[in-house]
Amino acid sequence: MIEPHMLTGSEALPLLRTGQLTVEGLARSCLKRVAERDFSVRAWSYLDPDAVLAEARRLDREERKGPLHGIPIGVKDVILTKNMPTQQNSPIYADDSPRIDAACIQTLRAAGALIFGKTVTTEFAATASGGPTRNPHDLARTPGGSSSGSGAAVADFHVPITLATQTGGSTIRPASYNGISALKPTWNAINREGLKIFVPSTDTLGFCARSIQDLELLADVFQLEDCVPTKRIELSDARVGLYQGPAWDRAEDATRAAMNLGAALLRDAGAHVDELTLPSAFDDVLTQFGIILAGEARTSFLHEALMHPDILRDEFMAFVDDRNTVSRRDLVDAYDKVASLRRIFDERAGAFDAVLTPSVPGEAPPGIDRTGDPVFNSMWTVLHTPVVNIPGFSGPNGLPVGLSLVSPRYTDRQLLAISAEVTDLFVAKGGWRLDADKRRESAAAQRGALVDQSMPVRDSCVRRY
């Protein structure tokens, strides 16, 4: 008998709409999984089972069933959420209790989603220093960050979907390390009101899930719209660019092997695969990103530095004090250079249906003190392009290694369409999949093989820690 928490959101929705599964039954199954696993994984910063079940029962009573009716969604702890603390993993906001929802939470509630709890983030989602969360595939390794809890909660089957944010690589990197799908949309395609802002020019709200279909559900809810007509693409007709990026020398053997195998699998499937060439000006894009980050963070943390100079971590004080010596002239020059690169990339990448590029240097590194290197993500974040992490490969320790598909700005729906085809291929033939046996079992749930929905929530389920 398959437990409902193993279902993706897309698998659960028809069962919820037809009454084969109740929202409370799904919530209880998710809470049971959290109770069994989160003592080790530590994905949640706040979760109140009583409140979750009360809201689940309310949704069961609703006649109107929205496009996300009853789907549990975890929320990263830098996003304002009514009746849940938004502490941003900072002592400054330890007692914060918002009275309003961020715009994205209001959108999810309007769609009928069950807001489940707050997932762990690094401090202000703005540091590479790790938090308490561990990689569910190897508890001695990082799950990535800053969306640490968001990635781990999805990968460990606590909830099917979570919200994540990305300044440099905080959505795509955790997705790769945890072996799940994720979308970092085009910059500013989704309202950021109510999110802690680190770098306004790059901060982007994204999603983690166990299927591309779930990412497409979220794209529907947030009304993502392309600037070109969206069409379904068969891999046999697809045009895929290969791009190693300006930091290829930092790619480990696992990522190099994944890129080679990914390209070979695409060619075997009939896709037309060619190198994407970009001008030498792109070699400096990571430097420009660093200037923009330091310059804008100087403004973003000024109020915390003035109000809480004895509490604010020194690395944030360093931004405010301009220890990076980034002048306003430097910032303007970086803005202009990156703006010109965005147009060039859109034109060059427009010759392809998607561009295949690394997500990470390699497997999740050992230890949880650091969250890993965003060097393969920051380019796409500062260029404002949509990015999807595609799981399916592994490294020498059998841990997941993802690859990214990238496309021009405001082609998110087209990117998701081809990502669905590529994900099926890579997961089937790339050598790594998320709990393959359990995923096969979860498909049987649509044939009615569900566990007892009245199963009680264990008393040991996390509430606050």
C-alpha positions as CSV (number, residue, x, y, z in Angstrom):
1,M,0.0,0.0,0.0
2,I,1.5,3.3,-1.1
3,E,1.4,6.2,1.3
4,P,0.0,9.5,-0.1
5,H,3.2,11.5,0.8
6,M,5.0,9.6,-2.0
7,L,2.7,11.2,-4.6
8,T,3.7,14.2,-6.6
9,G,1.3,17.1,-6.6
10,S,0.2,16.2,-10.1
11,E,-0.5,12.6,-9.0
12,A,-2.4,13.7,-5.9
13,L,-4.6,16.4,-7.5
14,P,-7.0,14.0,-9.4
15,L,-7.4,11.9,-6.3
16,L,-8.2,14.9,-4.1
17,R,-10.7,16.2,-6.7
18,T,-12.6,12.9,-7.0
19,G,-12.6,12.2,-3.2
20,Q,-10.4,9.1,-3.4
21,L,-8.0,11.0,-1.1
22,T,-8.8,13.8,1.4
23,V,-6.7,16.8,2.1
24,E,-6.5,15.7,5.7
25,G,-5.4,12.2,4.7
26,L,-2.6,13.6,2.5
27,A,-1.6,16.0,5.3
28,R,-1.5,13.2,7.9
29,S,0.7,11.1,5.6
30,C,3.1,14.0,5.1
31,L,3.2,14.8,8.8
32,K,3.9,11.1,9.6
33,R,6.9,11.2,7.2
34,V,8.2,14.4,8.8
35,A,7.8,12.8,12.2
36,E,9.8,9.8,11.1
37,R,12.6,11.6,9.2
38,D,13.0,15.2,10.2
39,F,14.9,14.4,13.4
40,S,17.7,13.5,11.1
41,V,17.1,15.7,8.0
42,R,16.1,18.9,9.9
43,A,14.3,20.5,6.9
44,W,11.8,22.5,8.9
45,S,12.2,25.7,10.9
46,Y,8.5,25.8,11.9
47,L,5.8,23.3,11.5
48,D,2.6,23.1,13.6
49,P,0.7,19.8,12.9
50,D,-2.5,20.9,14.6
51,A,-2.6,24.0,12.4
52,V,-1.9,22.0,9.3
53,L,-4.7,19.5,10.0
54,A,-7.1,22.3,10.9
55,E,-6.5,23.9,7.6
56,A,-6.6,20.6,5.8
57,R,-10.1,19.9,7.2
58,R,-11.2,23.4,6.2
59,L,-10.0,22.7,2.6
60,D,-11.9,19.4,2.6
61,R,-15.1,21.3,3.4
62,E,-14.6,23.8,0.6
63,E,-16.8,23.2,-2.5
64,R,-14.5,25.2,-4.7
65,K,-11.5,23.3,-5.7
66,G,-8.7,25.5,-7.0
67,P,-5.8,24.3,-9.3
68,L,-3.7,23.4,-6.3
69,H,-6.5,22.1,-4.1
70,G,-5.1,20.6,-0.9
71,I,-1.5,20.2,-2.2
72,P,1.0,20.7,0.7
73,I,3.6,23.3,0.0
74,G,6.6,24.2,2.1
75,V,7.6,27.8,2.3
76,K,11.2,29.1,2.6
77,D,11.7,31.0,5.8
78,V,12.5,34.4,4.1
79,I,8.9,34.7,2.8
80,L,6.3,36.4,5.0
81,T,3.6,33.9,6.0
82,K,0.6,34.8,8.2
83,N,0.3,32.9,11.4
84,M,3.8,31.4,10.9
85,P,7.1,33.1,12.1
86,T,9.4,34.4,9.4
87,Q,12.7,34.4,11.2
88,Q,15.1,34.4,8.2
89,N,17.4,32.2,10.3
90,S,18.5,35.4,12.1
91,P,18.4,36.3,15.8
92,I,17.3,39.8,14.7
93,Y,13.9,38.3,13.7
94,A,13.7,35.5,16.3
95,D,10.3,36.6,17.5
96,D,8.9,37.9,14.3
97,S,5.3,36.9,13.6
98,P,3.9,38.5,10.3
99,R,0.3,39.5,10.1
100,I,0.2,39.4,6.3
101,D,1.2,37.0,3.6
102,A,3.7,37.6,0.9
103,A,2.2,38.0,-2.6
104,C,3.3,34.5,-3.6
105,I,1.6,33.0,-0.5
106,Q,-1.6,34.9,-1.3
107,T,-1.5,33.5,-4.8
108,L,-1.0,29.9,-3.5
109,R,-3.8,30.3,-1.0
110,A,-6.1,31.6,-3.7
111,A,-5.3,28.4,-5.7
112,G,-6.2,26.2,-2.8
113,A,-2.7,25.1,-1.7
114,L,-2.1,23.9,1.9
115,I,0.6,26.0,3.3
116,F,2.5,23.4,5.3
117,G,5.3,25.1,7.2
118,K,8.5,27.0,7.0
119,T,11.6,25.4,5.5
120,V,15.1,26.1,6.8
121,T,17.2,28.7,5.0
122,T,20.7,30.1,5.6
123,E,20.7,33.4,7.4
124,F,18.8,36.0,5.3
125,A,19.2,33.5,2.4
126,A,22.4,35.4,1.9
127,T,25.3,33.3,3.1
128,A,27.1,30.1,2.1
129,S,27.4,29.1,5.8
130,G,25.3,26.1,6.4
131,G,22.3,25.6,8.7
132,P,21.1,22.5,10.5
133,T,19.6,20.8,7.4
134,R,21.3,17.6,6.1
135,N,21.2,15.9,2.7
136,P,18.6,13.1,2.9
137,H,20.8,10.9,0.7
138,D,23.8,11.3,2.9
139,L,23.3,12.9,6.3
140,A,27.0,13.8,6.4
141,R,26.7,16.1,3.4
142,T,25.1,19.5,2.7
143,P,21.7,19.7,0.9
144,G,22.9,23.0,-0.6
145,G,21.6,26.4,0.2
146,S,20.2,28.9,0.8
147,S,17.1,26.8,0.0
148,S,18.4,24.0,2.2
149,G,15.1,22.9,3.8
150,S,13.2,23.4,0.6
151,G,15.4,21.0,-1.4
152,A,15.7,18.4,1.4
153,A,11.9,18.4,2.2
154,V,11.0,17.6,-1.4
155,A,13.7,15.0,-1.9
156,D,12.8,13.2,1.4
157,F,9.1,13.1,0.5
158,H,7.9,15.4,3.3
159,V,5.9,17.5,0.8
160,P,5.6,17.4,-3.0
161,I,6.4,21.1,-3.6
162,T,8.4,23.9,-1.9
163,L,9.1,27.5,-2.6
164,A,12.7,28.5,-3.0
165,T,14.6,31.7,-3.8
166,Q,17.8,32.3,-5.7
167,T,20.3,35.2,-5.6
168,G,23.1,33.3,-7.1
169,G,22.4,29.5,-7.0
170,S,20.1,29.0,-4.1
171,T,17.4,27.0,-6.0
172,I,19.2,25.1,-8.7
173,R,22.2,24.0,-6.5
174,P,20.0,22.4,-3.8
175,A,17.9,20.8,-6.4
176,S,21.0,19.1,-8.0
177,Y,22.4,18.0,-4.6
178,N,19.1,16.5,-3.6
179,G,18.2,14.9,-7.0
180,I,15.0,16.8,-7.7
181,S,13.5,19.2,-10.3
182,A,13.5,22.9,-9.8
183,L,12.6,26.0,-11.8
184,K,14.3,29.4,-11.4
185,P,12.0,31.5,-13.6
186,T,12.8,34.6,-15.5
187,W,13.8,37.4,-13.1
188,N,10.7,39.4,-11.9
189,A,8.2,37.0,-13.6
190,I,6.8,36.4,-10.1
191,N,5.9,39.1,-7.6
192,R,8.6,39.3,-4.8
193,E,6.6,41.5,-2.4
194,G,7.0,40.1,1.1
195,L,10.3,38.3,0.5
196,K,13.6,39.3,2.2
197,I,15.6,40.9,-0.6
198,F,19.4,40.5,-0.8
199,V,20.2,41.6,-4.3
200,P,17.2,43.2,-6.0
201,S,18.7,42.8,-9.5
202,T,18.9,39.0,-9.3
203,D,16.7,37.7,-6.4
204,T,14.1,35.4,-7.9
205,L,11.3,33.2,-6.4
206,G,11.4,29.6,-7.7
207,F,10.0,26.1,-7.0
208,C,11.3,22.7,-6.0
209,A,9.4,19.5,-6.9
210,R,9.7,15.9,-7.8
211,S,8.4,16.3,-11.3
212,I,8.4,18.8,-14.2
213,Q,4.6,18.4,-14.2
214,D,4.4,20.0,-10.7
215,L,6.6,22.8,-11.9
216,E,4.2,23.3,-14.8
217,L,1.3,23.4,-12.2
218,L,3.0,26.3,-10.4
219,A,3.8,28.0,-13.7
220,D,0.0,27.9,-14.4
221,V,-0.9,29.3,-11.0
222,F,1.6,32.2,-11.3
223,Q,0.5,32.8,-14.9
224,L,4.0,32.6,-16.3
225,E,3.8,33.6,-20.0
226,D,6.3,33.4,-22.8
227,C,7.2,36.1,-25.2
228,V,7.0,33.6,-28.0
229,P,4.4,30.9,-28.7
230,T,4.9,27.7,-26.7
231,K,4.9,24.4,-28.4
232,R,5.6,20.8,-27.4
233,I,8.9,19.5,-28.7
234,E,9.8,16.0,-29.5
235,L,13.4,15.2,-28.6
236,S,13.9,13.9,-32.2
237,D,13.3,17.4,-33.4
238,A,15.0,19.3,-30.6
239,R,17.9,21.7,-31.0
240,V,20.1,21.7,-27.9
241,G,23.1,23.8,-27.3
242,L,26.0,22.8,-25.1
243,Y,27.7,25.4,-22.9
244,Q,30.3,24.6,-20.3
245,G,30.4,28.2,-18.9
246,P,33.3,30.4,-17.8
247,A,34.0,28.3,-14.7
248,W,34.4,24.9,-16.4
249,D,37.9,24.5,-14.9
250,R,36.1,24.0,-11.5
251,A,33.9,21.2,-12.8
252,E,34.7,17.9,-11.1
253,D,34.8,14.5,-12.9
254,A,31.2,13.8,-12.0
255,T,29.9,16.9,-13.7
256,R,32.2,16.4,-16.7
257,A,30.9,12.9,-17.1
258,A,27.3,14.0,-16.7
259,M,27.7,16.6,-19.5
260,N,29.2,14.0,-21.8
261,L,26.6,11.4,-21.1
262,G,23.7,13.9,-21.2
263,A,24.9,15.1,-24.7
264,A,25.2,11.5,-25.9
265,L,21.8,10.6,-24.6
266,L,20.2,13.5,-26.4
267,R,22.0,12.7,-29.6
268,D,20.9,9.0,-29.3
269,A,17.3,10.3,-28.9
270,G,17.7,12.2,-32.2
271,A,18.2,15.7,-30.9
272,H,20.5,18.0,-32.8
273,V,23.3,18.9,-30.3
274,D,25.8,21.6,-31.0
275,E,28.1,23.8,-29.0
276,L,26.8,27.3,-28.0
277,T,29.5,29.8,-28.6
278,L,29.4,33.2,-26.8
279,P,31.8,36.2,-27.1
280,S,34.7,36.5,-24.7
281,A,32.9,39.2,-22.8
282,F,30.9,36.4,-21.1
283,D,34.2,35.2,-19.5
284,D,33.9,38.2,-17.1
285,V,30.2,37.8,-16.2
286,L,30.8,36.3,-12.8
287,T,33.0,39.2,-11.9
288,Q,30.2,41.6,-12.9
289,F,27.8,39.5,-10.8
290,G,30.1,39.9,-7.8
291,I,30.2,43.6,-8.2
292,I,26.4,43.8,-8.4
293,L,25.9,41.6,-5.4
294,A,28.3,43.6,-3.2
295,G,26.9,46.9,-4.3
296,E,23.3,46.1,-3.8
297,A,23.8,44.2,-0.5
298,R,25.4,47.4,0.9
299,T,21.9,48.9,0.6
300,S,19.9,45.8,1.5
301,F,21.5,45.4,4.9
302,L,21.9,49.0,5.9
303,H,18.9,49.1,8.2
304,E,19.8,45.9,10.0
305,A,23.4,47.2,10.4
306,L,22.2,50.5,11.9
307,M,19.6,48.9,14.2
308,H,21.4,45.8,15.3
309,P,25.2,46.3,14.8
310,D,26.0,43.9,17.7
311,I,23.9,41.1,16.3
312,L,24.3,41.3,12.5
313,R,26.8,38.8,11.2
314,D,30.1,40.4,10.2
315,E,29.9,39.2,6.6
316,F,26.8,41.4,6.2
317,M,28.4,44.3,8.0
318,A,31.2,44.0,5.5
319,F,28.8,44.8,2.7
320,V,27.5,47.8,4.5
321,D,31.0,49.0,5.3
322,D,32.0,48.5,1.7
323,R,34.9,46.3,2.6
324,N,34.7,45.0,-1.0
325,T,35.5,48.5,-2.2
326,V,32.8,48.5,-4.9
327,S,32.1,52.1,-6.0
328,R,28.9,53.4,-7.4
329,R,30.8,53.8,-10.7
330,D,31.8,50.2,-10.6
331,L,28.1,49.3,-10.0
332,V,26.9,51.3,-13.0
333,D,29.6,49.8,-15.2
334,A,28.6,46.3,-14.1
335,Y,24.9,47.0,-14.8
336,D,25.7,48.2,-18.3
337,K,28.0,45.3,-19.2
338,V,25.5,42.7,-18.0
339,A,22.6,44.4,-19.7
340,S,24.4,44.1,-23.0
341,L,25.2,40.4,-22.4
342,R,21.6,39.6,-21.8
343,R,20.6,40.7,-25.3
344,I,23.5,38.7,-26.8
345,F,22.6,35.6,-24.9
346,D,19.0,35.8,-25.8
347,E,19.9,36.1,-29.5
348,R,22.5,33.3,-29.5
349,A,20.4,30.9,-27.3
350,G,17.4,31.6,-29.4
351,A,18.9,29.4,-32.1
352,F,18.2,26.4,-29.8
353,D,15.2,25.0,-27.9
354,A,17.4,24.9,-24.8
355,V,21.0,25.1,-23.7
356,L,22.5,22.3,-21.6
357,T,25.0,23.5,-18.9
358,P,26.3,22.3,-15.5
359,S,24.2,22.8,-12.4
360,V,27.0,22.2,-9.9
361,P,30.7,21.4,-9.7
362,G,29.9,17.8,-8.6
363,E,28.2,15.9,-5.8
364,A,27.1,17.6,-2.6
365,P,30.4,18.2,-0.7
366,P,30.9,16.6,2.7
367,G,30.0,18.5,5.8
368,I,27.1,20.9,6.5
369,D,29.1,24.0,7.5
370,R,29.1,25.3,3.9
371,T,26.4,24.9,1.3
372,G,28.5,24.4,-1.8
373,D,29.7,26.5,-4.8
374,P,27.2,28.5,-6.9
375,V,29.7,29.2,-9.6
376,F,27.7,27.4,-12.3
377,N,24.4,29.2,-11.4
378,S,25.2,32.9,-10.9
379,M,25.7,33.6,-14.6
380,W,22.1,32.6,-15.4
381,T,20.8,34.4,-12.4
382,V,22.4,37.7,-13.3
383,L,21.4,37.2,-17.0
384,H,17.8,36.8,-15.8
385,T,17.2,33.7,-17.8
386,P,14.9,30.8,-16.7
387,V,16.7,27.7,-15.5
388,V,15.5,24.1,-14.8
389,N,17.6,21.6,-12.9
390,I,17.3,18.1,-14.5
391,P,18.2,15.2,-12.3
392,G,19.4,11.8,-13.5
393,F,23.1,11.5,-13.0
394,S,25.4,10.5,-10.1
395,G,28.9,10.9,-8.9
396,P,31.5,8.5,-7.5
397,N,29.6,8.2,-4.2
398,G,26.3,7.4,-5.8
399,L,24.9,10.9,-5.0
400,P,22.9,12.9,-7.5
401,V,24.4,15.3,-10.0
402,G,22.1,17.4,-12.0
403,L,22.4,19.4,-15.2
404,S,20.7,22.6,-16.1
405,L,18.6,23.6,-19.1
406,V,18.6,27.3,-19.9
407,S,16.8,29.4,-22.4
408,P,16.3,33.2,-23.2
409,R,14.3,35.4,-21.0
410,Y,10.5,34.9,-20.9
411,T,10.6,31.5,-22.5
412,D,9.9,29.7,-19.2
413,R,6.9,27.6,-20.5
414,Q,8.9,26.5,-23.6
415,L,11.8,25.5,-21.3
416,L,9.5,23.5,-19.1
417,A,8.1,21.7,-22.1
418,I,11.4,20.5,-23.3
419,S,12.6,19.8,-19.7
420,A,9.8,17.3,-19.3
421,E,11.1,15.3,-22.3
422,V,14.8,15.6,-21.2
423,T,14.0,14.6,-17.6
424,D,12.3,11.4,-18.7
425,L,15.3,10.6,-20.8
426,F,17.9,11.4,-18.2
427,V,16.1,9.7,-15.3
428,A,15.6,6.6,-17.5
429,K,19.1,6.3,-18.7
430,G,21.4,8.6,-16.7
431,G,22.0,6.1,-13.9
432,W,20.4,7.8,-10.9
433,R,16.8,8.4,-9.9
434,L,15.0,9.5,-6.7
435,D,13.9,6.4,-4.8
436,A,13.1,4.5,-8.0
437,D,11.2,1.7,-6.4
438,K,9.0,4.0,-4.3
439,R,8.3,6.2,-7.4
440,R,7.1,3.1,-9.3
441,E,4.9,2.2,-6.3
442,S,3.5,5.8,-6.2
443,A,2.2,5.4,-9.7
444,A,0.1,2.5,-8.4
445,A,-1.7,5.0,-6.1
446,Q,-3.6,6.3,-9.0
447,R,-5.1,2.8,-9.2
448,G,-6.5,3.2,-5.7
449,A,-3.8,1.6,-3.6
450,L,-3.8,4.1,-0.7
451,V,-3.0,3.6,2.9
452,D,-5.5,4.2,5.7
453,Q,-6.1,8.0,5.7
454,S,-7.2,7.9,9.4
455,M,-3.7,7.1,10.6
456,P,-2.9,9.4,13.6
457,V,-0.1,11.9,13.6
458,R,2.7,10.8,15.8
459,D,3.3,12.9,18.9
460,S,7.0,13.3,18.1
461,C,6.2,15.4,15.0
462,V,8.1,18.6,15.0
463,R,6.3,21.8,16.1
464,R,9.0,24.4,16.8
465,Y,12.8,24.1,17.0
